[in-house]
Every structure is written in structure tokens, then in C-alpha cells.
Amino acid sequence: TTVNWMVGLQTRYRQNGIFKKLATTPITQMEWLTSLILWQIITVFLSVAIIMIVGIVMFDVHLRLDMISVMIIVFSSALFSALGLIIARFVKEEETGGVAAGAITFPMMFLAGSFFPLESMPDYLQIIAKVMPLTYVNNGLRDAMIFGNSSGAMYNLLIVVVLTVVLMIAGVAISTWKQD
């Protein structure tokens, strides 16, 4: 969701000349990205709360929500917002942005173990899954919330944090508020 939202917002703002106006303000691109990420974190936590309540009430799901899983959710929101920022840099129209975001996120959901265990996939797909950030989000949340494996969750959190920092720096570095 954060990828699609960020791509749509960035392309819409570029088309409407909002970035030209933002370029005249004292706000930096990193501050801008941080504010967008904070909004997405709030939105994601509302979504997670609703999903967890429905799962617990209607399906008797048993989950643990600890600090590690909260940190994975926070950093993955930032990670995928930064990924959306990078995608938006290469997309000119908002309509095309949704397609570009979907072309990346849709296969990632299937290949990163969101719906099917990675172990059931062929070896070559497992190799592809290891380069997808969603794999580490999925594994970390499973380890923290379902299996109670704190060390596995911390390992995946560390990977998510590093990827978040790298993608945020890359996203800000390649973004511009000037018209191309």
C-alpha cells in the first residue's frame, strides 16, 4: 500500500507543479520524505490494528505483538515508502505510476512468501525471493508474531533497517523537485 500511495502522490504532485512550490520553501527532500513516511506509519498501524482485531475476533488467531514486530512494521513502512519514491522518479503520469508500482509489488507478494512458503517454491524462485525486501518483512513478522523466535526476528529487522536506510538515501538522492 505504501508503495502505491507514494508513487501516486509523487506523480500527482509532479504533474500539478506542487514540487516547484515546495522547492521554494525551506523544507528539504529528506524532511518531506520523513513526513510522508510518518503519515504512512500511522495509516499502516491503523490497518494492522483492524486486521489483527478481525483475525482475533473472527478467526481466533493467536499473535504476539512485541517491540520487534512493531519495529519491523515501522521500518517496512519507511522501506516501501522509499521504494515508492524511487519508482515515482521514473514514472511521469499518475496512471502509469499505479501500473509501475503494481508491476513490482504484485510479483513481490507472491515470490516473497506472503501467500506461499518459500520452501515450497523451486530453488530459482527462492533465490529471487532473497533479493526482495518483503521476504525479510514476512520472515521477521512470522518469527516475532507467530513463532516467538526473537533472534530470527532481530536478524530480519536488521536487514529491513539497512534496506530502509539505503532506499531512503537513494530515493532522496535521485529525486528532484524541479521539472524534467
N, C-alpha and C positions, 0 to 999 in steps of 0.2 A: 504494500500500500504506500509506503513512504517513497519508494522509487517512482511509482506512477504519479503521486501527488507532486513531488519535486520537479519532475520533468514537465508536467502540465503547467505548474506555476511559473517556472523559469521561462518556458517558451512563450507563455501568455504575457508575462511582464516584458520580455524582449520585444514581442510584436507590438505591444501597446506603448512602448517608449518609457516604461517605468524605470528601467535601469539608467537611462540618460538622466532622469531626475535624481535617482539615488546617487549617481556619480557626483552630483553637486553637493551632497551632504557629507558631514564628517564621518559617517559610518563606514567601516571597512568591509570588504567582502567576507572576511572571516567572522566578523560580528554579525553580518547578515545571515551567513550560513548557520551560525550558532543559534540565532533567534529562531530560524526555521526548524532547526533540529529540536530545540526545546518545545516548540509547538507540537511537533510530531511525537515527541516522547509523551506528552500529555494525551494526545489522541490515541497512541498505541496503548497506554496504560488503561484508558477507558475501554478500549476494545478487548484487551486481555481480561479485565475485570468482568466484562459481560460474558465473554467466552467461558471463563472459569466458573462463574455463577451458574450458567446454563449447564455446563458439564457436571458440576457437583450436584445441582438440584435435580436435573432431569435424567442424568445418566450414571449417577453415583460414582463419579470419577474421584479418585484419591490423588491429590497433588500436594507437593510441598513447595511453598513459595518462600525461598530463603534469600539472603542478600546476594548470593552468587547469581541466582536466576534473575533477580531484579537488575543486577549489573549487566547481565547478558542482554536483557530486553532494552535497557538504556543504550548500551553501545551498539546493538544491532540497529536500533532506530537511527542513530547517528551514521552508522555504516551505510545503510541503504539510502538515507537522505543524500549522503555524499556521492554514492553511486548514481543516484538520480541527477545530481548536479553535473556529473561528468557526462552522462548520456545527453542531457539537455544542451550541453555545449556543442554537440554535433548535429542537433536537430533544429530546424528553422521554424516549423509550424507546430502548433499545439496538437493538431490532428495526427501528424506524423509522430509526435512525441509519444503518444499512447501506444502506437504500434511498436516503436523502437523499445520502449520500456517493457512491453509485453514480450517482445522477441527475446529479451534477456531474462526476465523474471519467470515467465511461464516454463521454459525448459529447466530453469534452475530449481523450481519447486519439485519437479519430477525426478531430476537427477541428483538432488542433494539429500534425498532420504526423507522428504517431508511426508510422502504418502506410502512409500515402499522402503523396506530395509535395504540399506546399501549392500549388505551381504548377499541379497538375492539377485543382484544385478551382475551382468558379465564384468569380467576384470577391466576391460577397457572403459566401461562406464564408471566403475569405481575410481579409476584414475582421474577421469574428468571431474567427478564429484569432489575430489580432494582439492581442486583449484577454485571451487565455488564457495564463497563466504557463507552461504546459507547452510552448508554442510556443518560448519562449526557452530553455528547458532542452534541448529536442530540437535546436534550431539550434546552440546552444553546444556540446553534446556532439558533434554531427556535425562542426562546424568544428574542434574540438580533436582528436577521436579519429580521424576519418576523413580529412578534407581537409587537416589541418595548417595551418588558417587561424587563426593566433593572434589577429589583430586582430578578426576576426568573433567568435571565442570570447570574447574580453575584452568586447566590446560586449554580447553576450548575458549574460555573467556579471554585468556591471554592472546590467543590468535585473533579473536574478534576485535580486541582493543588495538592490536598492531595494525590490522587491516583498516580499522576505522581511522586511525591517525594518518596512515598512508593515503587513503582515499580522500580524506578531508583536505590534506595538503595538496594533493594532485588536483582535486576539484577546484579549489581556490586558485591554484597556480594557472590553470588553463582557462578559467572563467574570466570574462571581461564584461564590463557594464557598457562598453562602447558598442555601437552598431557595427556589424561586419559589412 
